[in-house]
């Protein structure tokens, strides 16, 4: 039998579900209030999802269809009174608010399961920051919770605790991790969507976030153009360098172009490398022409 006070961690919740629960007293689930820390089955009509869930979308629920026949882990909920204590503006009519397990609740509603196993953890509703920390901790790295949703949730947590340091401490993450996630919110909308889809790596997205919004899309498009086959890039470079000194030989051109591409990607870290690569590719005369053109553009 579990010690008094019930399950002590989320990982141990599955061990106290259904018939294994030590809830006292007979009677229908809809009439009995689950004891704190223990689980029992309650009808869906008594449950509502967290109205402040940071997830923009619950994603594809098809993978949770099996919940109709089997629920492997109870959802974690708080009482309506506890939730409205920290969110008095929320209009809640159900008896319990699901905090961890909103996808399972949605799947049960979609596929026709009449009830769910729940465990009450009102301590999560101690304050808004604690509640949000629990939600972020459960969702981070889970399928369907993309990095932009994560960044928005982290930003909300920073606002709750008044500082990025406070948010990092409660999430048990580094200050760098928090700042990197918040930086993604500085991206242009189309780049945020590309990051959501996985078309743009988080590392590259963070790099773009360091430049003004009006330049981000242009740089992103330029980076995509540079990723095209070398033949296309070579043709473009030849046209752009018309009238300048050609490379020493055709067999050297691909290597020099690759050096330029690498230098452009690392420009913010080592701008000198790009100057060296361009000088090597264009030659003395071509480099002077380039400098002259750049001066005209920056006047």
C-alpha positions in Angstrom: 0.0 0.0 0.0 1.2 3.5 -0.9 2.3 5.6 2.1 -0.1 8.2 3.5 -0.3 11.2 1.1 -0.2 9.0 -2.0 2.1 9.1 -5.0 5.1 11.3 -4.5 6.2 11.8 -8.2 4.6 11.9 -11.7 6.6 8.8 -12.6 4.8 6.8 -9.9 1.3 7.8 -10.9 0.7 4.8 -13.1 1.2 2.5 -10.0 -1.9 3.8 -8.3 -4.5 3.7 -11.0 -7.9 1.9 -11.2 -8.4 -1.0 -8.8 -5.0 -0.4 -7.3 -6.2 2.9 -5.9 -6.9 3.0 -2.1 -9.7 5.5 -2.3 -12.1 5.1 0.7 -15.8 4.8 0.4 -18.2 3.3 -2.1 -20.5 5.0 -4.5 -20.5 6.4 -8.1 -17.3 8.2 -9.3 -19.3 11.3 -10.1 -20.3 11.6 -6.5 -17.1 10.9 -4.7 -14.3 13.4 -4.7 -10.8 11.9 -5.4 -8.5 12.1 -2.4 -5.4 14.2 -2.9 -2.6 12.2 -4.4 -4.7 9.2 -5.3 -6.6 8.4 -8.5 -10.0 7.2 -9.5 -12.2 7.3 -12.6 -14.4 10.3 -13.1 -16.8 11.1 -16.0 -15.7 13.5 -18.7 -18.5 15.9 -18.0 -16.7 16.7 -14.8 -13.4 17.6 -16.5 -12.3 20.6 -18.5 -9.0 21.3 -20.2 -6.6 24.0 -18.9 -7.8 27.2 -20.7 -4.3 28.6 -20.4 -2.5 25.7 -21.9 0.5 27.1 -23.7 0.1 24.7 -26.6 -1.3 26.3 -29.7 -2.5 22.9 -31.0 -3.0 19.5 -29.4 -1.7 17.9 -32.6 -2.8 14.7 -34.2 -4.8 12.7 -31.7 -4.9 9.5 -33.8 -2.0 8.0 -32.0 -4.1 8.2 -28.7 -7.1 6.3 -30.1 -6.2 3.3 -27.9 -7.2 5.4 -24.9 -10.8 4.1 -25.6 -9.7 0.7 -24.3 -6.8 1.5 -22.0 -5.5 4.5 -20.1 -1.9 3.8 -19.1 -1.5 6.9 -16.9 -3.9 9.1 -15.1 -4.2 12.8 -16.0 -3.3 15.3 -13.3 -5.9 17.8 -12.4 -6.7 20.5 -9.8 -10.0 21.4 -8.3 -12.0 24.2 -9.7 -11.6 26.2 -6.5 -7.8 25.9 -6.6 -7.6 26.9 -10.2 -9.9 29.9 -9.8 -7.9 31.0 -6.7 -5.0 31.9 -9.1 -7.2 32.6 -12.2 -10.3 34.2 -10.8 -11.1 35.5 -14.3 -11.5 32.0 -15.7 -15.1 30.8 -16.1 -14.9 27.2 -15.0 -18.1 25.1 -14.6 -16.5 21.6 -14.4 -15.4 20.2 -11.1 -11.8 19.6 -12.1 -9.3 21.3 -14.5 -6.9 19.0 -16.3 -3.3 20.4 -16.0 -1.2 17.5 -17.3 -2.9 15.4 -19.9 -4.9 17.7 -22.0 -4.2 15.6 -25.1 -5.5 12.5 -23.4 -8.6 14.4 -22.4 -9.1 15.6 -26.0 -8.6 12.0 -27.3 -11.1 10.6 -24.8 -13.7 13.2 -25.9 -13.0 12.6 -29.6 -13.0 8.8 -29.6 -15.8 8.2 -27.1 -14.3 7.2 -23.8 -16.8 8.1 -21.1 -14.4 8.7 -18.2 -10.8 9.2 -17.3 -8.5 8.3 -14.4 -7.4 11.4 -12.6 -5.2 12.3 -9.7 -5.7 15.6 -7.9 -2.6 17.8 -7.3 -3.9 21.1 -5.9 -0.4 22.0 -4.9 0.4 22.7 -8.5 -2.1 25.6 -8.3 -0.1 27.3 -5.5 0.5 30.2 -7.8 0.5 30.9 -11.6 4.2 30.4 -11.9 4.2 26.9 -10.3 1.3 25.8 -12.5 2.9 27.1 -15.7 6.3 25.5 -14.7 4.5 22.1 -14.3 2.9 22.4 -17.8 6.2 23.4 -19.5 8.1 20.6 -17.8 5.6 18.0 -18.9 5.4 19.3 -22.5 9.1 20.1 -23.3 10.5 17.6 -25.8 7.1 15.9 -26.3 5.7 15.4 -29.7 3.6 18.2 -31.0 5.0 20.8 -28.6 7.1 22.9 -30.9 9.9 25.3 -30.0 7.8 28.4 -30.7 5.1 27.2 -28.3 7.9 26.4 -25.9 9.3 29.9 -26.3 5.9 31.6 -25.7 5.5 29.5 -22.5 8.9 30.4 -21.3 8.2 34.1 -21.9 5.0 33.8 -19.8 7.0 32.2 -17.1 9.6 35.0 -17.1 6.7 37.5 -16.7 5.3 35.5 -13.8 8.6 35.4 -11.9 9.8 38.8 -12.9 13.1 37.7 -14.4 14.7 35.2 -16.8 16.8 34.0 -13.9 13.7 33.1 -11.9 12.2 31.2 -14.8 15.5 29.3 -15.3 15.6 28.3 -11.7 12.1 27.0 -11.6 12.5 25.1 -14.9 15.8 23.6 -13.8 17.3 24.9 -17.0 20.3 27.1 -17.7 20.0 30.9 -18.1 21.4 30.4 -21.7 18.6 27.9 -22.5 15.9 30.4 -21.4 17.5 33.3 -23.3 17.8 31.1 -26.5 14.1 30.2 -26.4 13.0 33.7 -25.8 15.2 34.9 -28.7 13.0 32.8 -31.1 10.1 35.2 -30.4 12.1 37.9 -32.2 11.9 36.1 -35.5 9.7 37.2 -38.3 6.4 35.2 -38.5 7.3 33.3 -41.6 10.6 32.3 -40.1 8.8 31.2 -36.9 6.6 29.0 -39.0 9.7 27.5 -40.8 11.1 26.7 -37.4 7.9 25.0 -36.3 7.9 22.8 -39.4 11.5 21.9 -38.9 12.6 23.6 -42.2 15.0 25.8 -40.2 17.3 24.4 -37.5 17.0 26.1 -34.1 20.6 27.0 -34.1 20.2 28.9 -37.4 16.9 30.5 -36.2 18.7 31.8 -33.1 21.3 33.4 -35.4 18.7 35.1 -37.5 17.0 36.4 -34.4 20.0 38.5 -33.6 19.5 40.7 -36.7 16.7 43.2 -37.4 13.4 41.7 -38.4 13.4 43.4 -41.8 16.7 41.7 -42.7 15.8 38.2 -41.4 13.8 37.0 -44.4 16.4 38.3 -46.8 19.2 36.6 -45.0 17.2 33.4 -44.8 16.4 33.4 -48.5 20.1 34.1 -49.3 21.1 31.1 -47.1 18.6 28.9 -49.0 20.0 30.1 -52.3 23.5 29.3 -51.1 22.4 25.7 -50.4 21.6 25.1 -54.0 23.9 22.9 -56.1 27.4 24.3 -56.6 26.9 24.5 -60.4 24.1 27.1 -60.0 26.2 29.1 -57.5 29.2 29.0 -59.7 27.2 30.5 -62.6 25.9 33.2 -60.4 29.3 34.1 -59.1 30.8 34.2 -62.6 28.1 36.6 -63.7 28.5 38.8 -60.6 32.3 38.9 -61.1 32.3 39.8 -64.8 35.2 42.0 -65.6 37.3 40.8 -62.6 40.2 38.5 -62.5 39.1 34.9 -63.0 40.2 32.1 -60.7 43.6 30.6 -61.5 42.0 27.5 -63.0 38.7 25.7 -63.5 39.7 22.9 -61.2 40.2 25.5 -58.3 36.9 27.3 -58.7 34.6 24.8 -56.8 37.0 24.8 -53.8 37.2 28.5 -53.6 33.4 28.8 -53.8 33.0 26.4 -51.0 35.4 28.4 -48.9 33.3 31.5 -49.6 30.1 29.7 -48.7 31.6 28.5 -45.4 32.9 32.1 -44.6 29.5 33.6 -45.3 27.8 31.2 -42.9 30.3 32.1 -40.2 30.4 35.8 -41.1 29.0 37.0 -37.8 31.7 35.1 -35.9 34.7 35.7 -38.3 34.1 38.4 -40.9 37.9 38.4 -41.8 37.6 34.9 -43.2 35.1 36.1 -45.8 37.4 38.9 -46.9 40.2 36.4 -47.3 38.1 33.9 -49.2 36.7 36.6 -51.6 40.2 38.0 -52.2 41.5 34.6 -53.0 38.7 33.9 -55.4 38.5 37.2 -57.2 42.1 38.2 -57.2 43.6 41.6 -56.6 41.7 43.4 -59.4 38.4 41.7 -58.6 38.7 42.5 -54.9 39.2 46.2 -55.7 36.1 46.2 -57.9 34.1 44.6 -55.1 35.3 47.1 -52.5 34.4 49.9 -54.9 30.9 48.5 -55.3 30.4 48.0 -51.6 31.4 51.6 -50.9 28.7 52.8 -53.3 26.1 50.6 -51.5 27.0 51.9 -48.1 27.1 55.6 -48.8 
